[in-house]
Amino acid sequence: MATCKICNERMANHDSGSICALCVAKIINWNHYEYDDDNDPAVKWAKRELLEKPNKPAAQNGCAVVALALMAIPAVLTAAGIGVANLIA
């Protein structure tokens, strides 16, 4: 039998080191401000894992903007070429 990595309760048909359904529900409700028991192991884990870890910079978002801009250049040039061709013809 596997155990929950937060509350150490036994779980059926789960891998060891996963989180039980009750702890997941408590974390979700805590995240939606519907559960606020500060002594609960799930809330302690959520605060430690979700609030105290520093946010990593989202460097990939900048790359997506650059890639999108590079993909837009040929479309703009094509549209300009079609417009010029329509004016000449």
N, C-alpha and C positions, 0 to 999 in steps of 0.2 A: 504494500500500500504506500502511496505517495503522501507526502505531507505538504501543507501550504507553507510557503516560505515567509509568510507574515505572521499567521496565528498558530502555526504548527499543528493544526487540526488534520486528521486523516481525510484523504480524498480518495474516491474510487475512480479508476480509469483515467488517471491523469499522470503526467510525468512529474517526477520529483523536482522541486524547485519552482513550480508554477504557483499561481495564486488561486485560492478557492473562490467559488462564486459569491459567497457571503462577503469576503473581503473586497472583491471587485465591486459589488453593489454598494458597500460602505464608502469606498473611494469615490465612486461616481456621485453618490448623494452628497458627500462632503464637498466635491468639486462644484456641485450645483447649490451649495449653501443650504442643504436640507438635513445635514447630519453634522453635529459639531462636538462629539464626545472626544475631548483632547486626550483621554486616557486609553482610547481604543488603539490597538496595535496597527490597524489598517490606516487610521488617521495619522498616527505617528510616522508610519512608513511613507504615506503620501506627502506629508510635509517635508520629510527628509529628502525624498526623491524628486519631488516636483517643485518645491519652493527654495530649498537651500542650495541646489546645484546652480552654478552660474550658466547663463544662457550662452550658447555657442553662437558666434556670428554666422549669419546666413549668407555665406559667400556665394552660394550657388544661385541665389536670386539675382545677383548682379550679372552673373554669366548668362542667365536666361534673357535678361534685358538686352545685353550686347548681342546675343545670338538672334533675337527677334529683330533688332535694328539692322543687323547685317542681312537678314533675310528680306527685309522690307526695301532695301536699296534697289535690287533688281526689279522689284514690282513697280517702284516709283519711276525708274528709268524706262521700263516697258510702257507704262501708262503715258509718260511724256512723249515717247517715240510714237505711239499710236495717235496721240493728240496732234503732234506736228505733222504726221502723215495725213491725217484728215484735213488739216488746214491747207496743205500743199495740193492735195488731190482735189 
